[in-house]
Amino acid sequence: MFIDGVFSGGGIKGFALVGALEEVEKQGLVFKRVAGTSAGSIIAALVAAGYSSQQIYKLFEELDLKMFMDTGKSLIPFGLLKWFLFFWRMGLYKGNQLEKWLTEVLAQKGLRTFADLPPKTLRVIASDLTNGQMLILPDDLPKYGVNPDTFPIARAIRMSCGIPYFFEPVKLKTSNGVNVIVDGGVLSNFPMWLFDQEHVSKRRPVLGIKLTSNISELQKNNVNNPINLLEALFETMMTAHDARYISRKIVKDIIFIPTEGISGIKFELSKKEKEKLMELGRESAATFLKKWSY
Protein backbone atom coordinates (compact mmCIF):
# COMPACT_ATOMS: atom_id res chain seq x y z
CA MET A 1 0.00 0.00 0.00
CA PHE A 2 1.25 3.46 -0.90
CA ILE A 3 1.42 6.20 1.77
CA ASP A 4 3.05 9.61 2.11
CA GLY A 5 5.56 10.29 4.88
CA VAL A 6 7.16 13.03 6.95
CA PHE A 7 10.42 12.70 8.89
CA SER A 8 11.36 15.12 11.67
CA GLY A 9 14.72 16.68 12.38
CA GLY A 10 16.92 15.55 15.24
CA GLY A 11 20.54 15.47 14.12
CA ILE A 12 22.38 12.23 14.83
CA LYS A 13 19.25 10.88 16.50
CA GLY A 14 18.07 10.25 12.93
CA PHE A 15 19.32 6.67 13.32
CA ALA A 16 16.02 6.07 15.13
CA LEU A 17 14.16 7.13 11.98
CA VAL A 18 15.86 4.30 10.10
CA GLY A 19 14.69 1.79 12.70
CA ALA A 20 11.12 3.06 12.40
CA LEU A 21 11.37 2.91 8.60
CA GLU A 22 12.31 -0.76 8.86
CA GLU A 23 9.08 -1.55 10.71
CA VAL A 24 7.03 0.46 8.20
CA GLU A 25 8.49 -1.62 5.38
CA LYS A 26 7.62 -4.86 7.21
CA GLN A 27 3.97 -3.79 7.11
CA GLY A 28 4.11 -3.59 3.31
CA LEU A 29 3.75 0.19 3.34
CA VAL A 30 5.60 2.09 0.61
CA PHE A 31 6.26 5.84 0.63
CA LYS A 32 5.11 7.59 -2.54
CA ARG A 33 5.81 11.21 -1.49
CA VAL A 34 8.05 12.28 1.37
CA ALA A 35 9.06 15.41 3.23
CA GLY A 36 11.45 16.20 6.05
CA THR A 37 13.59 18.66 7.92
CA SER A 38 17.29 18.44 8.81
CA ALA A 39 18.12 14.77 9.62
CA GLY A 40 14.62 13.93 8.42
CA SER A 41 15.41 15.52 5.06
CA ILE A 42 18.32 13.10 4.63
CA ILE A 43 16.09 10.08 5.30
CA ALA A 44 13.37 11.49 3.05
CA ALA A 45 15.84 12.02 0.19
CA LEU A 46 17.24 8.50 0.50
CA VAL A 47 13.73 7.03 0.57
CA ALA A 48 12.77 9.09 -2.50
CA ALA A 49 15.92 7.79 -4.20
CA GLY A 50 14.76 4.21 -3.66
CA TYR A 51 17.00 3.13 -0.78
CA SER A 52 15.53 0.56 1.63
CA SER A 53 15.91 0.85 5.40
CA GLN A 54 18.60 -1.85 5.38
CA GLN A 55 20.52 -0.06 2.63
CA ILE A 56 20.27 3.24 4.50
CA TYR A 57 21.54 1.66 7.70
CA LYS A 58 24.43 0.09 5.79
CA LEU A 59 25.32 3.51 4.37
CA PHE A 60 25.30 5.02 7.85
CA GLU A 61 27.10 2.09 9.47
CA GLU A 62 30.00 2.34 7.02
CA LEU A 63 30.18 6.11 7.43
CA ASP A 64 32.67 7.87 9.69
CA LEU A 65 30.35 10.55 11.03
CA LYS A 66 33.28 12.64 12.23
CA MET A 67 34.17 13.38 8.62
CA PHE A 68 31.22 15.78 8.60
CA MET A 69 33.06 17.92 11.16
CA ASP A 70 35.13 19.56 8.42
CA THR A 71 36.94 22.73 9.48
CA GLY A 72 39.34 22.98 6.57
CA LYS A 73 43.11 23.27 6.80
CA SER A 74 44.63 25.82 9.15
CA LEU A 75 47.81 26.42 11.15
CA ILE A 76 45.73 27.78 14.02
CA PRO A 77 45.13 25.32 16.92
CA PHE A 78 41.51 24.12 16.84
CA GLY A 79 40.81 25.53 20.31
CA LEU A 80 41.36 29.02 18.91
CA LEU A 81 40.17 28.22 15.40
CA LYS A 82 36.70 27.17 16.52
CA TRP A 83 36.02 30.62 17.96
CA PHE A 84 37.32 32.26 14.79
CA LEU A 85 35.03 30.06 12.72
CA PHE A 86 32.15 30.68 15.10
CA PHE A 87 32.31 34.46 14.72
CA TRP A 88 33.72 34.87 11.21
CA ARG A 89 32.02 32.08 9.27
CA MET A 90 29.05 31.74 11.66
CA GLY A 91 29.63 28.00 12.07
CA LEU A 92 32.21 25.58 13.46
CA TYR A 93 32.11 23.22 10.48
CA LYS A 94 31.84 23.84 6.75
CA GLY A 95 29.30 21.14 5.89
CA ASN A 96 30.98 20.50 2.52
CA GLN A 97 31.65 16.84 3.32
CA LEU A 98 27.99 16.27 4.15
CA GLU A 99 26.93 17.69 0.80
CA LYS A 100 29.62 15.72 -1.02
CA TRP A 101 28.50 12.45 0.59
CA LEU A 102 24.86 13.17 -0.23
CA THR A 103 25.77 13.94 -3.84
CA GLU A 104 27.55 10.59 -4.16
CA VAL A 105 24.88 8.38 -2.57
CA LEU A 106 22.04 10.03 -4.51
CA ALA A 107 23.99 9.76 -7.77
CA GLN A 108 24.21 6.00 -7.20
CA LYS A 109 20.43 5.96 -7.68
CA GLY A 110 20.50 8.34 -10.64
CA LEU A 111 19.46 11.46 -8.73
CA ARG A 112 21.25 14.78 -9.07
CA THR A 113 18.71 17.58 -9.43
CA PHE A 114 14.99 17.84 -8.67
CA ALA A 115 14.32 17.23 -12.37
CA ASP A 116 15.24 13.59 -11.69
CA LEU A 117 12.18 13.16 -9.46
CA PRO A 118 8.44 13.41 -10.19
CA PRO A 119 6.91 16.70 -8.88
CA LYS A 120 6.16 16.79 -5.13
CA THR A 121 7.95 13.47 -4.55
CA LEU A 122 10.45 15.12 -2.18
CA ARG A 123 10.16 18.40 -0.27
CA VAL A 124 12.38 19.68 2.50
CA ILE A 125 12.35 22.67 4.81
CA ALA A 126 15.08 25.28 5.31
CA SER A 127 15.11 28.72 6.95
CA ASP A 128 15.89 31.91 5.03
CA LEU A 129 17.37 34.27 7.61
CA THR A 130 17.88 37.06 5.09
CA ASN A 131 14.15 37.38 4.39
CA GLY A 132 13.02 35.98 7.74
CA GLN A 133 10.90 33.26 6.22
CA MET A 134 10.51 29.53 5.72
CA LEU A 135 11.90 28.01 2.55
CA ILE A 136 10.20 24.95 1.05
CA LEU A 137 12.54 23.21 -1.38
CA PRO A 138 12.14 22.89 -4.30
CA ASP A 139 8.71 24.60 -4.35
CA ASP A 140 9.94 28.10 -3.42
CA LEU A 141 13.03 28.23 -5.64
CA PRO A 142 11.28 30.02 -8.54
CA LYS A 143 10.54 32.91 -6.15
CA TYR A 144 14.30 33.34 -5.84
CA GLY A 145 14.85 33.23 -9.58
CA VAL A 146 16.29 29.71 -9.32
CA ASN A 147 15.23 26.86 -11.61
CA PRO A 148 14.32 23.77 -9.49
CA ASP A 149 15.14 21.47 -12.40
CA THR A 150 18.80 22.44 -12.24
CA PHE A 151 19.08 22.68 -8.45
CA PRO A 152 21.06 19.85 -6.76
CA ILE A 153 19.04 17.76 -4.32
CA ALA A 154 22.14 17.37 -2.12
CA ARG A 155 22.41 21.15 -1.86
CA ALA A 156 18.81 21.41 -0.69
CA ILE A 157 19.40 18.74 1.97
CA ARG A 158 22.59 20.51 3.10
CA MET A 159 20.53 23.68 3.57
CA SER A 160 17.93 21.86 5.63
CA CYS A 161 20.69 20.35 7.82
CA GLY A 162 22.49 23.62 8.56
CA ILE A 163 22.29 23.49 12.37
CA PRO A 164 22.91 27.12 13.48
CA TYR A 165 26.45 27.75 14.78
CA PHE A 166 27.39 24.10 14.24
CA PHE A 167 27.45 24.20 10.42
CA GLU A 168 28.16 27.31 8.39
CA PRO A 169 25.01 28.80 6.85
CA VAL A 170 24.52 28.15 3.14
CA LYS A 171 24.61 31.24 0.95
CA LEU A 172 22.01 30.97 -1.80
CA LYS A 173 22.81 33.20 -4.76
CA THR A 174 19.63 34.58 -6.29
CA SER A 175 18.63 37.15 -8.86
CA ASN A 176 18.30 39.67 -6.03
CA GLY A 177 21.54 38.96 -4.18
CA VAL A 178 22.68 36.42 -1.61
CA ASN A 179 20.41 34.83 0.99
CA VAL A 180 21.67 33.19 4.19
CA ILE A 181 20.02 29.79 4.72
CA VAL A 182 20.11 27.62 7.87
CA ASP A 183 18.47 24.52 9.33
CA GLY A 184 14.77 24.16 8.60
CA GLY A 185 14.20 23.11 12.22
CA VAL A 186 14.40 26.76 13.23
CA LEU A 187 10.95 27.27 11.71
CA SER A 188 9.43 23.82 11.19
CA ASN A 189 11.15 20.69 12.44
CA PHE A 190 8.28 18.39 11.47
CA PRO A 191 6.48 19.66 8.34
CA MET A 192 3.52 17.33 8.32
CA TRP A 193 1.38 20.33 7.41
CA LEU A 194 2.86 20.13 3.89
CA PHE A 195 0.32 17.43 3.09
CA ASP A 196 -2.58 19.45 4.47
CA GLN A 197 -2.56 22.47 2.20
CA GLU A 198 -5.14 23.49 -0.36
CA HIS A 199 -2.74 23.21 -3.29
CA VAL A 200 -1.48 19.76 -2.22
CA SER A 201 -4.31 17.25 -2.29
CA LYS A 202 -4.23 14.41 0.24
CA ARG A 203 -4.19 11.43 -2.10
CA ARG A 204 -3.30 8.70 0.40
CA PRO A 205 -2.67 8.18 4.15
CA VAL A 206 0.10 10.34 5.63
CA LEU A 207 2.41 8.89 8.27
CA GLY A 208 4.72 11.05 10.36
CA ILE A 209 7.78 9.89 12.29
CA LYS A 210 8.87 12.34 14.98
CA LEU A 211 11.95 12.24 17.20
CA THR A 212 10.26 13.33 20.41
CA SER A 213 7.68 12.01 22.82
CA ASN A 214 4.02 12.82 22.28
CA ILE A 215 3.43 16.54 22.80
CA SER A 216 1.32 15.82 25.88
CA GLU A 217 4.25 13.93 27.45
CA LEU A 218 6.97 16.54 26.90
CA GLN A 219 8.54 17.99 30.01
CA LYS A 220 8.61 21.73 30.67
CA ASN A 221 11.84 23.65 30.14
CA ASN A 222 13.59 24.81 33.29
CA VAL A 223 14.89 28.33 32.63
CA ASN A 224 17.14 29.35 35.54
CA ASN A 225 20.28 30.65 33.83
CA PRO A 226 21.56 31.92 30.46
CA ILE A 227 22.43 28.41 29.25
CA ASN A 228 18.94 27.16 30.10
CA LEU A 229 17.54 30.19 28.31
CA LEU A 230 19.45 29.40 25.10
CA GLU A 231 18.43 25.73 25.21
CA ALA A 232 14.79 26.63 25.80
CA LEU A 233 14.93 29.20 23.01
CA PHE A 234 16.04 26.65 20.42
CA GLU A 235 13.63 24.03 21.76
CA THR A 236 10.73 26.46 21.45
CA MET A 237 11.73 27.52 17.94
CA MET A 238 11.86 23.90 16.81
CA THR A 239 8.64 22.67 18.39
CA ALA A 240 6.10 25.49 18.89
CA HIS A 241 4.97 25.90 15.27
CA ASP A 242 4.56 22.18 14.66
CA ALA A 243 3.07 21.48 18.10
CA ARG A 244 0.19 23.85 17.35
CA TYR A 245 -0.65 21.90 14.21
CA ILE A 246 -0.18 18.47 15.81
CA SER A 247 -2.32 19.30 18.82
CA ARG A 248 -5.24 20.17 16.57
CA LYS A 249 -5.27 17.30 14.15
CA ILE A 250 -2.96 14.46 13.49
CA VAL A 251 -1.56 12.78 16.60
CA LYS A 252 -3.20 9.52 15.47
CA ASP A 253 -0.96 9.46 12.38
CA ILE A 254 2.40 10.08 14.07
CA ILE A 255 5.00 7.66 15.39
CA PHE A 256 6.60 9.42 18.36
CA ILE A 257 10.10 8.21 19.22
CA PRO A 258 11.17 9.39 22.73
CA THR A 259 14.76 10.57 22.21
CA GLU A 260 14.89 13.27 24.87
CA GLY A 261 18.22 13.33 26.69
CA ILE A 262 20.14 12.16 23.61
CA SER A 263 22.39 14.74 21.92
CA GLY A 264 21.66 15.41 18.28
CA ILE A 265 25.20 16.57 17.51
CA LYS A 266 27.22 13.73 19.02
CA PHE A 267 29.12 12.68 15.90
CA GLU A 268 31.23 10.11 17.78
CA LEU A 269 28.45 7.55 18.15
CA SER A 270 29.62 3.99 18.78
CA LYS A 271 28.12 1.06 16.91
CA LYS A 272 26.26 0.12 20.10
CA GLU A 273 24.78 3.62 20.40
CA LYS A 274 23.69 3.56 16.76
CA GLU A 275 21.97 0.21 17.25
CA LYS A 276 20.30 1.47 20.43
CA LEU A 277 18.75 4.36 18.48
CA MET A 278 17.70 1.97 15.71
CA GLU A 279 16.00 -0.31 18.23
CA LEU A 280 14.24 2.65 19.84
CA GLY A 281 12.80 3.50 16.43
CA ARG A 282 11.80 -0.10 15.75
CA GLU A 283 10.02 -0.49 19.09
CA SER A 284 8.14 2.81 18.80
CA ALA A 285 7.04 2.08 15.24
CA ALA A 286 6.04 -1.53 15.93
CA THR A 287 3.85 -0.48 18.86
CA PHE A 288 2.22 2.30 16.83
CA LEU A 289 1.61 0.28 13.66
CA LYS A 290 -0.24 -2.45 15.55
CA LYS A 291 -3.10 -0.02 16.10
CA TRP A 292 -2.73 2.49 13.25
CA SER A 293 -6.00 2.85 11.39
CA TYR A 294 -5.25 4.24 7.96
C-alpha positions as a Python dict, from the first residue, in 0.01 Angstrom:
ca = {
    (1, 'M'): (0, 0, 0),
    (2, 'F'): (125, 346, -90),
    (3, 'I'): (142, 620, 177),
    (4, 'D'): (305, 961, 211),
    (5, 'G'): (556, 1029, 488),
    (6, 'V'): (716, 1303, 695),
    (7, 'F'): (1042, 1270, 889),
    (8, 'S'): (1136, 1512, 1167),
    (9, 'G'): (1472, 1668, 1238),
    (10, 'G'): (1692, 1555, 1524),
    (11, 'G'): (2054, 1547, 1412),
    (12, 'I'): (2238, 1223, 1483),
    (13, 'K'): (1925, 1088, 1650),
    (14, 'G'): (1807, 1025, 1293),
    (15, 'F'): (1932, 667, 1332),
    (16, 'A'): (1602, 607, 1513),
    (17, 'L'): (1416, 713, 1198),
    (18, 'V'): (1586, 430, 1010),
    (19, 'G'): (1469, 179, 1270),
    (20, 'A'): (1112, 306, 1240),
    (21, 'L'): (1137, 291, 860),
    (22, 'E'): (1231, -76, 886),
    (23, 'E'): (908, -155, 1071),
    (24, 'V'): (703, 46, 820),
    (25, 'E'): (849, -162, 538),
    (26, 'K'): (762, -486, 721),
    (27, 'Q'): (397, -379, 711),
    (28, 'G'): (411, -359, 331),
    (29, 'L'): (375, 19, 334),
    (30, 'V'): (560, 209, 61),
    (31, 'F'): (626, 584, 63),
    (32, 'K'): (511, 759, -254),
    (33, 'R'): (581, 1121, -149),
    (34, 'V'): (805, 1228, 137),
    (35, 'A'): (906, 1541, 323),
    (36, 'G'): (1145, 1620, 605),
    (37, 'T'): (1359, 1866, 792),
    (38, 'S'): (1729, 1844, 881),
    (39, 'A'): (1812, 1477, 962),
    (40, 'G'): (1462, 1393, 842),
    (41, 'S'): (1541, 1552, 506),
    (42, 'I'): (1832, 1310, 463),
    (43, 'I'): (1609, 1008, 530),
    (44, 'A'): (1337, 1149, 305),
    (45, 'A'): (1584, 1202, 19),
    (46, 'L'): (1724, 850, 50),
    (47, 'V'): (1373, 703, 57),
    (48, 'A'): (1277, 909, -250),
    (49, 'A'): (1592, 779, -420),
    (50, 'G'): (1476, 421, -366),
    (51, 'Y'): (1700, 313, -78),
    (52, 'S'): (1553, 56, 163),
    (53, 'S'): (1591, 85, 540),
    (54, 'Q'): (1860, -185, 538),
    (55, 'Q'): (2052, -6, 263),
    (56, 'I'): (2027, 324, 450),
    (57, 'Y'): (2154, 166, 770),
    (58, 'K'): (2443, 9, 579),
    (59, 'L'): (2532, 351, 437),
    (60, 'F'): (2530, 502, 785),
    (61, 'E'): (2710, 209, 947),
    (62, 'E'): (3000, 234, 702),
    (63, 'L'): (3018, 611, 743),
    (64, 'D'): (3267, 787, 969),
    (65, 'L'): (3035, 1055, 1103),
    (66, 'K'): (3328, 1264, 1223),
    (67, 'M'): (3417, 1338, 862),
    (68, 'F'): (3122, 1578, 860),
    (69, 'M'): (3306, 1792, 1116),
    (70, 'D'): (3513, 1956, 842),
    (71, 'T'): (3694, 2273, 948),
    (72, 'G'): (3934, 2298, 657),
    (73, 'K'): (4311, 2327, 680),
    (74, 'S'): (4463, 2582, 915),
    (75, 'L'): (4781, 2642, 1115),
    (76, 'I'): (4573, 2778, 1402),
    (77, 'P'): (4513, 2532, 1692),
    (78, 'F'): (4151, 2412, 1684),
    (79, 'G'): (4081, 2553, 2031),
    (80, 'L'): (4136, 2902, 1891),
    (81, 'L'): (4017, 2822, 1540),
    (82, 'K'): (3670, 2717, 1652),
    (83, 'W'): (3602, 3062, 1796),
    (84, 'F'): (3732, 3226, 1479),
    (85, 'L'): (3503, 3006, 1272),
    (86, 'F'): (3215, 3068, 1510),
    (87, 'F'): (3231, 3446, 1472),
    (88, 'W'): (3372, 3487, 1121),
    (89, 'R'): (3202, 3208, 927),
    (90, 'M'): (2905, 3174, 1166),
    (91, 'G'): (2963, 2800, 1207),
    (92, 'L'): (3221, 2558, 1346),
    (93, 'Y'): (3211, 2322, 1048),
    (94, 'K'): (3184, 2384, 675),
    (95, 'G'): (2930, 2114, 589),
    (96, 'N'): (3098, 2050, 252),
    (97, 'Q'): (3165, 1684, 332),
    (98, 'L'): (2799, 1627, 415),
    (99, 'E'): (2693, 1769, 80),
    (100, 'K'): (2962, 1572, -102),
    (101, 'W'): (2850, 1245, 59),
    (102, 'L'): (2486, 1317, -23),
    (103, 'T'): (2577, 1394, -384),
    (104, 'E'): (2755, 1059, -416),
    (105, 'V'): (2488, 838, -257),
    (106, 'L'): (2204, 1003, -451),
    (107, 'A'): (2399, 976, -777),
    (108, 'Q'): (2421, 600, -720),
    (109, 'K'): (2043, 596, -768),
    (110, 'G'): (2050, 834, -1064),
    (111, 'L'): (1946, 1146, -873),
    (112, 'R'): (2125, 1478, -907),
    (113, 'T'): (1871, 1758, -943),
    (114, 'F'): (1499, 1784, -867),
    (115, 'A'): (1432, 1723, -1237),
    (116, 'D'): (1524, 1359, -1169),
    (117, 'L'): (1218, 1316, -946),
    (118, 'P'): (844, 1341, -1019),
    (119, 'P'): (691, 1670, -888),
    (120, 'K'): (616, 1679, -513),
    (121, 'T'): (795, 1347, -455),
    (122, 'L'): (1045, 1512, -218),
    (123, 'R'): (1016, 1840, -27),
    (124, 'V'): (1238, 1968, 250),
    (125, 'I'): (1235, 2267, 481),
    (126, 'A'): (1508, 2528, 531),
    (127, 'S'): (1511, 2872, 695),
    (128, 'D'): (1589, 3191, 503),
    (129, 'L'): (1737, 3427, 761),
    (130, 'T'): (1788, 3706, 509),
    (131, 'N'): (1415, 3738, 439),
    (132, 'G'): (1302, 3598, 774),
    (133, 'Q'): (1090, 3326, 622),
    (134, 'M'): (1051, 2953, 572),
    (135, 'L'): (1190, 2801, 255),
    (136, 'I'): (1020, 2495, 105),
    (137, 'L'): (1254, 2321, -138),
    (138, 'P'): (1214, 2289, -430),
    (139, 'D'): (871, 2460, -435),
    (140, 'D'): (994, 2810, -342),
    (141, 'L'): (1303, 2823, -564),
    (142, 'P'): (1128, 3002, -854),
    (143, 'K'): (1054, 3291, -615),
    (144, 'Y'): (1430, 3334, -584),
    (145, 'G'): (1485, 3323, -958),
    (146, 'V'): (1629, 2971, -932),
    (147, 'N'): (1523, 2686, -1161),
    (148, 'P'): (1432, 2377, -949),
    (149, 'D'): (1514, 2147, -1240),
    (150, 'T'): (1880, 2244, -1224),
    (151, 'F'): (1908, 2268, -845),
    (152, 'P'): (2106, 1985, -676),
    (153, 'I'): (1904, 1776, -432),
    (154, 'A'): (2214, 1737, -212),
    (155, 'R'): (2241, 2115, -186),
    (156, 'A'): (1881, 2141, -69),
    (157, 'I'): (1940, 1874, 197),
    (158, 'R'): (2259, 2051, 310),
    (159, 'M'): (2053, 2368, 357),
    (160, 'S'): (1793, 2186, 563),
    (161, 'C'): (2069, 2035, 782),
    (162, 'G'): (2249, 2362, 856),
    (163, 'I'): (2229, 2349, 1237),
    (164, 'P'): (2291, 2712, 1348),
    (165, 'Y'): (2645, 2775, 1478),
    (166, 'F'): (2739, 2410, 1424),
    (167, 'F'): (2745, 2420, 1042),
    (168, 'E'): (2816, 2731, 839),
    (169, 'P'): (2501, 2880, 685),
    (170, 'V'): (2452, 2815, 314),
    (171, 'K'): (2461, 3124, 95),
    (172, 'L'): (2201, 3097, -180),
    (173, 'K'): (2281, 3320, -476),
    (174, 'T'): (1963, 3458, -629),
    (175, 'S'): (1863, 3715, -886),
    (176, 'N'): (1830, 3967, -603),
    (177, 'G'): (2154, 3896, -418),
    (178, 'V'): (2268, 3642, -161),
    (179, 'N'): (2041, 3483, 99),
    (180, 'V'): (2167, 3319, 419),
    (181, 'I'): (2002, 2979, 472),
    (182, 'V'): (2011, 2762, 787),
    (183, 'D'): (1847, 2452, 933),
    (184, 'G'): (1477, 2416, 860),
    (185, 'G'): (1420, 2311, 1222),
    (186, 'V'): (1440, 2676, 1323),
    (187, 'L'): (1095, 2727, 1171),
    (188, 'S'): (943, 2382, 1119),
    (189, 'N'): (1115, 2069, 1244),
    (190, 'F'): (828, 1839, 1147),
    (191, 'P'): (648, 1966, 834),
    (192, 'M'): (352, 1733, 832),
    (193, 'W'): (138, 2033, 741),
    (194, 'L'): (286, 2013, 389),
    (195, 'F'): (32, 1743, 309),
    (196, 'D'): (-258, 1945, 447),
    (197, 'Q'): (-256, 2247, 220),
    (198, 'E'): (-514, 2349, -36),
    (199, 'H'): (-274, 2321, -329),
    (200, 'V'): (-148, 1976, -222),
    (201, 'S'): (-431, 1725, -229),
    (202, 'K'): (-423, 1441, 24),
    (203, 'R'): (-419, 1143, -210),
    (204, 'R'): (-330, 870, 40),
    (205, 'P'): (-267, 818, 415),
    (206, 'V'): (10, 1034, 563),
    (207, 'L'): (241, 889, 827),
    (208, 'G'): (472, 1105, 1036),
    (209, 'I'): (778, 989, 1229),
    (210, 'K'): (887, 1234, 1498),
    (211, 'L'): (1195, 1224, 1720),
    (212, 'T'): (1026, 1333, 2041),
    (213, 'S'): (768, 1201, 2282),
    (214, 'N'): (402, 1282, 2228),
    (215, 'I'): (343, 1654, 2280),
    (216, 'S'): (132, 1582, 2588),
    (217, 'E'): (425, 1393, 2745),
    (218, 'L'): (697, 1654, 2690),
    (219, 'Q'): (854, 1799, 3001),
    (220, 'K'): (861, 2173, 3067),
    (221, 'N'): (1184, 2365, 3014),
    (222, 'N'): (1359, 2481, 3329),
    (223, 'V'): (1489, 2833, 3263),
    (224, 'N'): (1714, 2935, 3554),
    (225, 'N'): (2028, 3065, 3383),
    (226, 'P'): (2156, 3192, 3046),
    (227, 'I'): (2243, 2841, 2925),
    (228, 'N'): (1894, 2716, 3010),
    (229, 'L'): (1754, 3019, 2831),
    (230, 'L'): (1945, 2940, 2510),
    (231, 'E'): (1843, 2573, 2521),
    (232, 'A'): (1479, 2663, 2580),
    (233, 'L'): (1493, 2920, 2301),
    (234, 'F'): (1604, 2665, 2042),
    (235, 'E'): (1363, 2403, 2176),
    (236, 'T'): (1073, 2646, 2145),
    (237, 'M'): (1173, 2752, 1794),
    (238, 'M'): (1186, 2390, 1681),
    (239, 'T'): (864, 2267, 1839),
    (240, 'A'): (610, 2549, 1889),
    (241, 'H'): (497, 2590, 1527),
    (242, 'D'): (456, 2218, 1466),
    (243, 'A'): (307, 2148, 1810),
    (244, 'R'): (19, 2385, 1735),
    (245, 'Y'): (-65, 2190, 1421),
    (246, 'I'): (-18, 1847, 1581),
    (247, 'S'): (-232, 1930, 1882),
    (248, 'R'): (-524, 2017, 1657),
    (249, 'K'): (-527, 1730, 1415),
    (250, 'I'): (-296, 1446, 1349),
    (251, 'V'): (-156, 1278, 1660),
    (252, 'K'): (-320, 952, 1547),
    (253, 'D'): (-96, 946, 1238),
    (254, 'I'): (240, 1008, 1407),
    (255, 'I'): (500, 766, 1539),
    (256, 'F'): (660, 942, 1836),
    (257, 'I'): (1010, 821, 1922),
    (258, 'P'): (1117, 939, 2273),
    (259, 'T'): (1476, 1057, 2221),
    (260, 'E'): (1489, 1327, 2487),
    (261, 'G'): (1822, 1333, 2669),
    (262, 'I'): (2014, 1216, 2361),
    (263, 'S'): (2239, 1474, 2192),
    (264, 'G'): (2166, 1541, 1828),
    (265, 'I'): (2520, 1657, 1751),
    (266, 'K'): (2722, 1373, 1902),
    (267, 'F'): (2912, 1268, 1590),
    (268, 'E'): (3123, 1011, 1778),
    (269, 'L'): (2845, 755, 1815),
    (270, 'S'): (2962, 399, 1878),
    (271, 'K'): (2812, 106, 1691),
    (272, 'K'): (2626, 12, 2010),
    (273, 'E'): (2478, 362, 2040),
    (274, 'K'): (2369, 356, 1676),
    (275, 'E'): (2197, 21, 1725),
    (276, 'K'): (2030, 147, 2043),
    (277, 'L'): (1875, 436, 1848),
    (278, 'M'): (1770, 197, 1571),
    (279, 'E'): (1600, -31, 1823),
    (280, 'L'): (1424, 265, 1984),
    (281, 'G'): (1280, 350, 1643),
    (282, 'R'): (1180, -10, 1575),
    (283, 'E'): (1002, -49, 1909),
    (284, 'S'): (814, 281, 1880),
    (285, 'A'): (704, 208, 1524),
    (286, 'A'): (604, -153, 1593),
    (287, 'T'): (385, -48, 1886),
    (288, 'F'): (222, 230, 1683),
    (289, 'L'): (161, 28, 1366),
    (290, 'K'): (-24, -245, 1555),
    (291, 'K'): (-310, -2, 1610),
    (292, 'W'): (-273, 249, 1325),
    (293, 'S'): (-600, 285, 1139),
    (294, 'Y'): (-525, 424, 796),
}
